[in-house]
Amino acid sequence: MSAEVVTTGTAPRCAIQIQGKLWLELPEASLHWRDVAWMAYGLSLHSASLNALHPQGVVVKVHSLSFPLSDYVPEVAAFVMEGWVREEFDFPAASIDIEYDTENSRYVFSLG
């Protein structure tokens, strides 16, 4: 994922409000609705900290989200966003976990 942080005093014209004055702006390239929903969820895990750090308002502007289609699992977008926020702001990890269910051959996500 490629993204940047933009501090602002006004609500962006084309963005998703996550909480308070925290906004998610999507890339120009189209995304599946599930990727958008999970990215928003991953960002929401740090919404209280981001609103406190930027009370004037902050936009996380995503430029791109890419992943190998052979490994596609939409929930991964939450992990990607949470990890990006953690690295960008030096925040502690949110309550988010993943395990592989060998019996059902799938990943099981446990989100905050």
Residue pairs with C-beta under 8 A, 6 or more apart in sequence:
1 62
1 64
1 65
1 66
1 80
1 81
1 84
2 62
2 63
2 64
3 60
3 61
3 62
3 63
3 84
3 88
4 60
4 61
4 63
5 58
5 59
5 60
5 61
5 88
6 25
6 58
6 59
6 61
7 54
7 56
7 57
7 58
7 59
8 23
8 56
8 57
8 58
8 59
9 56
9 57
10 57
11 17
11 21
11 23
11 57
12 23
12 25
12 59
14 25
14 26
15 23
15 24
15 25
15 26
15 59
16 23
16 24
16 25
16 26
16 36
16 40
17 23
18 24
18 40
18 43
18 44
18 47
19 44
19 47
19 48
19 51
20 47
20 51
21 51
21 54
21 55
21 56
21 57
21 58
22 43
22 47
22 50
22 51
22 54
22 57
22 58
22 60
23 57
23 58
23 59
23 60
24 39
24 40
24 43
24 59
24 60
24 62
25 59
25 60
25 61
25 62
26 36
26 62
27 62
27 63
27 64
27 65
29 64
31 65
32 74
34 74
34 77
35 65
35 74
35 77
36 77
37 74
38 74
38 75
38 76
38 77
38 78
38 81
39 62
39 65
39 77
39 78
39 80
39 81
40 81
41 78
41 81
41 111
42 77
42 78
42 79
42 80
42 81
42 82
42 85
42 96
43 50
43 60
43 81
43 82
43 85
45 78
45 82
45 85
45 94
45 95
45 96
45 111
45 112
46 82
46 85
46 86
46 89
46 91
46 94
49 89
49 91
50 58
50 85
50 89
51 58
53 89
60 81
60 85
65 77
65 80
67 76
67 80
73 107
75 107
75 109
75 111
78 96
78 109
78 111
79 96
79 98
82 93
82 94
82 96
85 91
86 92
86 93
86 94
94 112
95 111
95 112
96 109
96 110
96 111
96 112
97 109
97 110
98 107
98 108
98 109
98 110
99 107
99 108
99 110
100 106
100 107
100 108
101 107
101 108
